[in-house]
Amino acid sequence: LLTFQSEHFDNTPGYASLQGAASVRVGPGGNEVYVAAFYEGLNVYDRDQTTGALTFRNSPPGGGGGGPQWLALSSDGGRLYSALWVSALDVFSRNPVTGDITFLERELDGTGESRGPAAVPQSPEPSS
């Protein structure tokens, strides 16, 4: 059952710009929410486990830009992948304790074409 709690608009005080928000992923423990905003890059929010309320944490340096539109987390939660409209894939490491992400690299498709990936598939959950 889903119950509406709140909404956050672009330029809401205390929040980064959400202009062009296109993809959302919740961290493995449910404590973080990652948002790809097409015009603004990545935004990280802390998520209250009891209420689900979001509090803006940061927009990590590096990566971003270029129109992020799809996000995926590795099955172990150690990497966050962001597919960009500029035919690139940004790779971030993810701290499993804090949920902080750090830009590692950008992979380009090498064609010079300005068309992005349609999506980044989510890794399946590891089997027990």
VMD Tcl script that draws the C-alpha trace (Angstrom):
set ca {
  {0.00 0.00 0.00}
  {1.41 3.38 -1.00}
  {0.47 6.52 0.87}
  {1.37 9.98 -0.37}
  {3.71 11.79 2.06}
  {5.24 14.81 0.39}
  {6.56 16.21 -2.83}
  {9.70 18.09 -3.69}
  {9.74 20.48 -6.61}
  {12.65 21.93 -8.51}
  {14.25 24.71 -6.43}
  {12.52 23.73 -3.18}
  {14.60 25.36 -0.39}
  {17.13 22.89 1.00}
  {17.08 20.67 -2.08}
  {19.23 20.59 -5.19}
  {17.65 21.26 -8.52}
  {15.51 18.39 -9.76}
  {15.05 19.80 -13.26}
  {14.65 16.85 -15.56}
  {14.52 14.20 -12.81}
  {14.50 10.97 -14.79}
  {15.56 8.02 -12.62}
  {15.51 7.11 -8.93}
  {17.28 4.31 -7.04}
  {17.06 3.48 -3.35}
  {20.27 2.24 -1.70}
  {20.37 -1.41 -0.58}
  {19.72 -0.58 3.09}
  {16.98 1.89 2.25}
  {18.87 4.79 3.84}
  {19.76 6.70 0.67}
  {17.94 7.76 -2.47}
  {19.84 8.61 -5.65}
  {18.17 10.83 -8.27}
  {19.40 11.43 -11.83}
  {18.30 14.92 -12.90}
  {18.83 15.31 -16.65}
  {19.82 18.98 -16.48}
  {21.52 18.97 -13.10}
  {23.42 15.70 -12.54}
  {23.10 13.37 -9.56}
  {21.52 14.21 -6.23}
  {21.82 12.12 -3.06}
  {19.16 12.19 -0.33}
  {19.07 10.64 3.13}
  {15.90 8.61 3.69}
  {14.31 8.30 7.13}
  {13.64 4.59 7.72}
  {10.52 5.26 9.79}
  {8.77 7.99 7.83}
  {10.39 7.70 4.40}
  {11.06 11.46 4.46}
  {13.93 12.66 2.27}
  {16.62 15.17 3.23}
  {19.02 16.49 0.60}
  {22.60 15.34 1.30}
  {24.68 16.45 -1.68}
  {25.33 16.53 -5.40}
  {28.63 14.65 -5.65}
  {31.44 16.25 -7.67}
  {32.64 14.58 -10.83}
  {30.47 12.80 -13.31}
  {26.99 14.21 -13.66}
  {26.36 16.67 -16.44}
  {25.75 15.32 -19.90}
  {22.16 14.43 -19.14}
  {22.04 11.54 -16.68}
  {18.84 9.64 -17.34}
  {19.12 6.11 -15.93}
  {20.63 4.75 -12.72}
  {21.50 1.23 -11.63}
  {23.19 -0.20 -8.55}
  {25.46 -3.24 -8.69}
  {24.05 -6.30 -6.94}
  {26.50 -5.84 -4.05}
  {25.66 -2.11 -3.76}
  {29.32 -1.16 -4.30}
  {28.83 0.70 -7.60}
  {26.29 3.16 -8.97}
  {26.04 3.47 -12.75}
  {24.59 6.48 -14.53}
  {23.73 6.31 -18.24}
  {24.05 9.71 -19.88}
  {22.36 11.16 -22.93}
  {25.81 12.04 -24.35}
  {26.56 8.39 -25.12}
  {28.46 7.75 -21.92}
  {28.27 5.79 -18.72}
  {29.50 7.28 -15.43}
  {30.71 4.86 -12.77}
  {30.68 5.76 -9.06}
  {31.96 3.75 -6.11}
  {29.47 3.54 -3.23}
  {30.47 3.36 0.43}
  {28.33 0.54 1.91}
  {28.27 2.14 5.37}
  {27.55 5.79 4.54}
  {26.01 5.44 1.07}
  {28.30 8.22 -0.19}
  {29.27 7.95 -3.84}
  {32.56 8.92 -5.46}
  {33.07 9.41 -9.19}
  {35.46 6.82 -10.66}
  {35.30 7.05 -14.44}
  {33.30 7.89 -17.56}
  {33.05 5.35 -20.34}
  {32.37 6.80 -23.80}
  {30.93 4.93 -26.76}
  {33.51 6.38 -29.16}
  {31.09 7.13 -31.99}
  {30.82 10.88 -31.48}
  {27.07 10.51 -31.91}
  {24.84 12.42 -29.52}
  {22.48 9.63 -28.60}
  {22.41 8.06 -25.22}
  {21.73 4.58 -23.91}
  {18.07 3.69 -23.58}
  {18.54 2.30 -20.06}
  {20.94 0.68 -17.63}
  {19.72 -2.77 -16.61}
  {19.57 -3.43 -12.88}
  {21.75 -6.30 -11.64}
  {19.77 -9.27 -10.34}
  {19.85 -9.88 -6.61}
  {22.57 -12.37 -5.65}
  {21.27 -15.81 -4.80}
  {21.66 -17.04 -1.24}
}
mol new
graphics top color blue
foreach p $ca { graphics top sphere $p radius 0.5 }
foreach p [lrange $ca 0 end-1] q [lrange $ca 1 end] { graphics top cylinder $p $q radius 0.2 }
display resetview
